[in-house]
Amino acid sequence: MSELRLMSPTAEYAEQIDGFRAEMLEAESDFAGCGGLKHCNCAADWLDELELLKGESTCPNGLVPSSSFLAVCKGRVVGVIELRHRIDTPILSSWGGHIGFSVRPSERRRGYAKEMLRQLLSVCRARGMGSVLVTCGSENIASERTITANGGVFDSEITVDGRKIKRFWIKL
């Protein structure tokens, strides 16, 4: 996993971002931690949105500042992970959490999510965060294993719109 790097999304990766989005849509995958990529028409639009999300003064109403990263392995975008700088909204504090992540369907079951989260936790520590909330659907065993492998401690299970969500805290 030493080849995997978290990179800031840039126009250099536009074609790969568009390919990631297309693959996620085709597989009808959840876009967890993708900062609105599902609803953007192209990578350029998504990059513009991410730029706004970076700062408190530019972040759109109803959202919180966040940092998104591409997970790149051997030159290929294999995933996206997002760090929400704070979770002081009802949705984020109950079931959204600080971190969301997605791995493209063709690259799953290779340990990428575990390594993506491990690397992002270093970013969290550098930001001075003491702990982070990470959640997943109760049926999502792969994400649960990723979270617990990175120190996630089960907190509770809640139901949101009929869907059960598991909450885990990772102490940094």
SERO-4910 file (N, C-alpha, C, O; in steps of 0.05 Angstrom, whole numbers):
BEGIN
 pado doro    nc1    nc2    nc3   cac1   cac2   cac3    cc1    cc2    cc3    oc1    oc2    oc3
  Met    A     16    -24      0      0      0      0     17     25      0      7     48      1
  Ser    A     43     22     -1     61     45      0     58     62    -25     67     85    -25
  Glu    A     45     52    -46     42     67    -71     18     86    -69     17    105    -85
  Leu    A      0     83    -50    -24    100    -48    -17    126    -36     -3    128    -15
  Arg    A    -26    148    -48    -21    175    -39    -48    190    -39    -64    187    -58
  Leu    A    -52    206    -18    -74    225    -19    -65    251    -32    -44    262    -23
  Met    A    -79    260    -52    -72    283    -67    -95    303    -68   -118    295    -68
  Ser    A    -88    329    -68   -109    348    -72   -120    345   -100   -105    343   -119
  Pro    A   -147    346   -103   -158    344   -130   -150    369   -147   -153    391   -138
  Thr    A   -141    363   -171   -133    385   -189   -142    378   -217   -150    355   -223
  Ala    A   -141    398   -235   -149    394   -263   -133    373   -277   -142    361   -296
  Glu    A   -109    368   -267    -91    347   -278   -105    320   -278   -101    303   -295
  Tyr    A   -123    316   -258   -137    290   -255   -165    291   -266   -181    273   -260
  Ala    A   -173    312   -281   -200    315   -290   -212    291   -304   -234    282   -298
  Glu    A   -196    280   -323   -206    257   -338   -211    233   -320   -230    218   -322
  Gln    A   -193    229   -301   -196    206   -282   -219    211   -263   -233    192   -255
  Ile    A   -223    236   -254   -245    242   -237   -271    236   -251   -290    224   -240
  Asp    A   -273    244   -276   -297    239   -292   -301    208   -295   -324    199   -295
  Gly    A   -279    193   -299   -281    164   -301   -290    152   -274   -306    133   -274
  Phe    A   -280    162   -252   -288    152   -226   -318    157   -222   -332    139   -214
  Arg    A   -327    181   -229   -355    188   -226   -373    170   -243   -393    159   -234
  Ala    A   -365    165   -268   -380    148   -286   -382    119   -275   -403    107   -276
  Glu    A   -360    109   -265   -360     82   -254   -378     80   -229   -392     60   -226
  Met    A   -377    100   -212   -394    100   -188   -423    101   -196   -440     87   -185
  Leu    A   -430    118   -216   -458    120   -225   -467     94   -237   -489     85   -232
  Glu    A   -450     82   -254   -458     57   -267   -463     35   -247   -481     19   -251
  Ala    A   -447     34   -226   -450     14   -205   -472     21   -185   -477      6   -166
  Glu    A   -483     45   -188   -503     55   -169   -492     55   -140   -506     48   -121
  Ser    A   -467     63   -138   -453     64   -112   -459     90    -98   -466    111   -110
  Asp    A   -457     89    -72   -460    112    -55   -435    130    -59   -413    119    -60
  Phe    A   -439    156    -60   -416    174    -64   -407    185    -37   -404    210    -34
  Ala    A   -404    168    -17   -396    178     10   -369    192      8   -350    182     -3
  Gly    A   -368    216     20   -343    231     21   -334    242     -5   -310    249     -7
  Cys    A   -351    245    -24   -343    255    -50   -351    284    -55   -350    293    -77
  Gly    A   -359    298    -34   -364    326    -36   -381    336    -59   -374    355    -72
  Gly    A   -403    323    -65   -421    332    -86   -414    322   -114   -427    331   -133
  Leu    A   -394    305   -117   -386    296   -144   -409    284   -159   -411    287   -184
  Lys    A   -426    270   -146   -448    256   -159   -465    276   -175   -476    269   -196
  His    A   -469    300   -165   -487    319   -177   -473    339   -196   -486    357   -207
  Cys    A   -447    337   -199   -433    355   -217   -432    343   -245   -431    318   -249
  Asn    A   -433    360   -265   -432    351   -293   -405    342   -303   -402    326   -321
  Cys    A   -384    354   -290   -357    347   -299   -338    353   -276   -345    366   -256
  Ala    A   -313    344   -279   -293    348   -258   -288    378   -253   -284    385   -230
  Ala    A   -289    394   -273   -283    423   -270   -304    435   -251   -297    451   -233
  Asp    A   -329    427   -254   -350    438   -235   -345    428   -207   -348    444   -188
  Trp    A   -337    403   -204   -332    392   -177   -308    406   -165   -309    413   -141
  Leu    A   -287    411   -180   -263    425   -169   -271    453   -160   -261    462   -140
  Asp    A   -289    467   -175   -298    493   -166   -313    491   -139   -309    508   -122
  Glu    A   -330    471   -137   -345    467   -111   -326    461    -88   -329    473    -67
  Leu    A   -306    445    -93   -287    438    -72   -272    463    -62   -266    466    -39
  Glu    A   -266    480    -81   -252    505    -74   -268    521    -54   -258    532    -35
  Leu    A   -294    524    -60   -312    539    -42   -314    526    -14   -316    540      6
  Leu    A   -314    499    -14   -317    485     12   -292    487     30   -294    480     54
  Lys    A   -270    495     20   -246    496     35   -246    516     58   -234    511     79
  Gly    A   -260    539     54   -258    560     74   -284    567     87   -306    564     75
  Glu    A   -283    576    111   -306    585    126   -321    607    112   -346    607    111
  Ser    A   -307    626    100   -320    649     88   -332    643     60   -349    658     51
  Thr    A   -323    622     47   -333    615     21   -351    591     20   -364    585      0
  Cys    A   -353    577     43   -369    553     44   -399    560     42   -409    578     56
  Pro    A   -413    547     24   -442    553     20   -458    548     46   -451    531     62
  Asn    A   -480    563     49   -497    560     72   -507    531     74   -513    519     53
  Gly    A   -509    521     98   -519    494    102   -497    473    101   -502    450    108
  Leu    A   -473    480     92   -451    461     91   -429    470    111   -430    492    121
  Val    A   -410    453    115   -387    460    132   -362    458    116   -360    443     96
  Pro    A   -342    473    124   -316    472    109   -305    443    110   -308    429    129
  Ser    A   -293    436     88   -282    409     85   -258    409     67   -254    427     51
  Ser    A   -243    387     69   -220    383     51   -224    355     38   -230    336     52
  Ser    A   -222    354     12   -225    329     -3   -198    321    -15   -182    338    -22
  Phe    A   -195    295    -17   -170    284    -28   -176    261    -47   -194    246    -43
  Leu    A   -160    260    -68   -161    237    -86   -142    216    -75   -120    223    -66
  Ala    A   -149    191    -76   -131    170    -69   -120    160    -95   -135    149   -112
  Val    A    -94    163    -99    -81    156   -125    -61    134   -120    -44    136   -102
  Cys    A    -63    113   -135    -45     90   -133    -34     84   -161    -49     79   -180
  Lys    A     -8     86   -164      6     81   -189     -7     98   -212    -11     88   -234
  Gly    A    -12    123   -205    -23    142   -225    -53    140   -230    -63    155   -247
  Arg    A    -67    122   -217    -96    118   -221   -112    127   -197   -105    121   -174
  Val    A   -133    143   -202   -151    151   -180   -167    126   -172   -183    116   -188
  Val    A   -163    117   -147   -177     93   -137   -199    100   -117   -216     84   -111
  Gly    A   -198    125   -107   -218    133    -87   -218    162    -81   -201    177    -91
  Val    A   -237    170    -65   -240    198    -56   -246    197    -26   -262    180    -17
  Ile    A   -234    215    -11   -239    216     18   -242    246     26   -227    263     16
  Glu    A   -260    251     44   -266    279     52   -265    281     82   -274    264     97
  Leu    A   -253    303     91   -252    310    119   -269    336    123   -263    357    113
  Arg    A   -290    333    139   -306    356    147   -293    368    171   -289    354    192
  His    A   -286    394    170   -270    407    191   -284    408    217   -272    409    238
  Arg    A   -311    408    216   -327    408    241   -353    394    235   -361    392    212
  Ile    A   -366    385    256   -391    370    252   -413    382    270   -429    367    282
  Asp    A   -415    408    272   -434    421    289   -461    427    275   -473    448    279
  Thr    A   -470    408    260   -497    409    248   -511    383    257   -498    363    263
  Pro    A   -538    383    257   -552    359    267   -545    334    250   -542    313    261
  Ile    A   -543    337    224   -538    314    207   -510    303    212   -506    279    217
  Leu    A   -490    321    211   -462    312    214   -457    301    241   -442    281    244
  Ser    A   -468    314    262   -462    305    289   -476    279    296   -468    265    315
  Ser    A   -498    273    282   -512    248    289   -504    225    270   -498    203    280
  Trp    A   -503    229    244   -497    206    226   -478    213    203   -470    194    189
  Gly    A   -471    237    199   -453    243    176   -424    240    183   -408    229    168
  Gly    A   -416    250    207   -389    248    216   -369    266    203   -376    282    186
  His    A   -344    263    212   -322    280    202   -311    270    175   -301    286    159
  Ile    A   -313    244    171   -299    232    148   -318    215    131   -334    199    142
  Gly    A   -317    218    105   -331    200     87   -311    191     66   -293    206     59
  Phe    A   -315    167     56   -296    157     35   -311    138     16   -330    125     24
  Ser    A   -300    137     -8   -310    118    -28   -287    108    -44   -268    122    -50
  Val    A   -288     82    -51   -269     70    -69   -284     61    -94   -306     51    -93
  Arg    A   -272     67   -117   -285     59   -142   -290     29   -143   -274     14   -134
  Pro    A   -313     21   -153   -321     -7   -153   -300    -27   -163   -297    -48   -152
  Ser    A   -286    -20   -185   -266    -38   -196   -241    -41   -179   -224    -58   -185
  Glu    A   -238    -24   -159   -214    -25   -142   -220    -33   -113   -202    -31    -96
  Arg    A   -244    -43   -108   -251    -51    -80   -238    -77    -72   -229    -93    -89
  Arg    A   -237    -82    -46   -226   -106    -34   -196   -109    -38   -186   -131    -40
  Arg    A   -182    -86    -39   -153    -86    -42   -139    -71    -19   -115    -67    -20
  Gly    A   -155    -62      1   -143    -48     24   -140    -18     20   -129     -5     37
  Tyr    A   -151     -7     -2   -148     21     -7   -162     38     14   -151     58     24
  Ala    A   -186     31     21   -202     47     40   -187     48     67   -185     70     79
  Lys    A   -177     26     76   -162     25    102   -139     44    101   -134     59    120
  Glu    A   -124     43     79   -100     61     77   -108     90     73    -95    108     84
  Met    A   -129     95     59   -139    123     55   -146    135     83   -138    157     89
  Leu    A   -161    120     99   -169    130    125   -144    133    143   -142    153    157
  Arg    A   -126    114    142   -101    116    158    -86    142    152    -78    156    170
  Gln    A    -83    148    126    -69    172    118    -84    197    126    -72    217    134
  Leu    A   -111    197    123   -126    220    130   -125    226    160   -127    249    168
  Leu    A   -123    205    176   -121    210    205    -97    226    212    -97    241    232
  Ser    A    -75    223    197    -51    240    201    -58    269    196    -48    287    210
  Val    A    -74    274    175    -83    302    169    -99    312    193    -96    335    201
  Cys    A   -117    296    204   -133    304    227   -115    311    251   -120    331    264
  Arg    A    -95    294    256    -77    300    278    -63    327    274    -60    343    292
  Ala    A    -54    331    249    -40    356    243    -58    381    246    -48    402    252
  Arg    A    -84    377    243   -103    399    247   -110    402    276   -125    421    283
  Gly    A    -99    385    294   -104    388    322   -130    376    332   -139    382    354
  Met    A   -142    359    316   -167    346    323   -161    324    344   -142    309    341
  Gly    A   -177    322    365   -173    302    385   -186    275    379   -176    254    388
  Ser    A   -208    276    365   -222    252    357   -240    258    333   -246    281    328
  Val    A   -247    237    319   -265    241    296   -287    220    296   -283    197    305
  Leu    A   -310    228    286   -333    211    283   -333    200    255   -333    216    236
  Val    A   -335    174    252   -337    161    226   -360    142    227   -363    127    246
  Thr    A   -377    143    207   -402    127    207   -403    110    182   -389    115    162
  Cys    A   -420     89    183   -426     73    159   -453     59    163   -462     56    185
  Gly    A   -464     51    141   -489     36    142   -484     10    157   -463     -3    154
  Ser    A   -503      1    173   -500    -23    189   -494    -48    172   -481    -67    182
  Glu    A   -503    -48    147   -498    -71    130   -471    -69    116   -463    -89    102
  Asn    A   -457    -47    118   -432    -43    104   -408    -54    120   -394    -39    133
  Ile    A   -405    -80    120   -384    -93    135   -356    -84    127   -339    -81    144
  Ala    A   -352    -79    101   -326    -71     92   -318    -44    104   -295    -41    114
  Ser    A   -336    -25    105   -330      1    117   -326     -1    147   -309     11    159
  Glu    A   -343    -18    160   -340    -22    188   -312    -33    195   -299    -25    214
  Arg    A   -303    -52    179   -276    -64    183   -254    -43    178   -234    -42    193
  Thr    A   -258    -26    158   -239     -5    153   -237     14    177   -215     22    185
  Ile    A   -260     21    188   -261     40    210   -248     28    235   -231     40    248
  Thr    A   -256      3    242   -245     -9    266   -215    -16    263   -200    -15    283
  Ala    A   -206    -22    239   -177    -27    234   -161     -2    239   -137     -3    245
  Asn    A   -174     21    238   -160     47    242   -166     58    270   -163     82    275
  Gly    A   -175     41    288   -179     49    316   -207     58    323   -212     67    345
  Gly    A   -226     54    305   -254     62    310   -266     46    332   -264     21    332
  Val    A   -279     59    351   -292     46    373   -322     51    370   -331     74    368
  Phe    A   -337     29    370   -366     31    366   -378     49    388   -372     45    412
  Asp    A   -395     67    380   -409     85    398   -438     78    400   -449     74    422
  Ser    A   -452     77    377   -481     71    377   -490     65    349   -476     69    330
  Glu    A   -515     56    348   -528     52    322   -554     68    323   -569     67    342
  Ile    A   -558     83    301   -582    100    300   -597     93    274   -585     81    256
  Thr    A   -622    100    273   -638     96    248   -645    123    236   -655    141    250
  Val    A   -638    126    211   -643    151    196   -659    144    171   -649    129    154
  Asp    A   -683    154    169   -700    148    146   -702    118    140   -701    109    117
  Gly    A   -705    102    161   -707     74    159   -681     58    155   -682     34    153
  Arg    A   -659     72    153   -633     60    149   -617     60    175   -615     81    187
  Lys    A   -606     38    182   -590     37    207   -561     45    201   -548     36    181
  Ile    A   -551     63    218   -524     74    215   -508     68    240   -518     73    262
  Lys    A   -484     58    237   -466     54    259   -447     77    262   -437     88    242
  Arg    A   -443     85    287   -425    108    293   -400     98    308   -402     82    326
  Phe    A   -377    108    299   -352    100    312   -336    125    317   -336    144    301
  Trp    A   -322    126    339   -304    148    346   -275    137    344   -269    115    353
  Ile    A   -258    153    332   -229    147    330   -215    168    346   -216    192    339
  Lys    A   -202    160    368   -186    179    384   -159    182    371   -146    163    364
  Leu    A   -152    207    369   -126    213    356   -105    220    376    -82    225    369
***
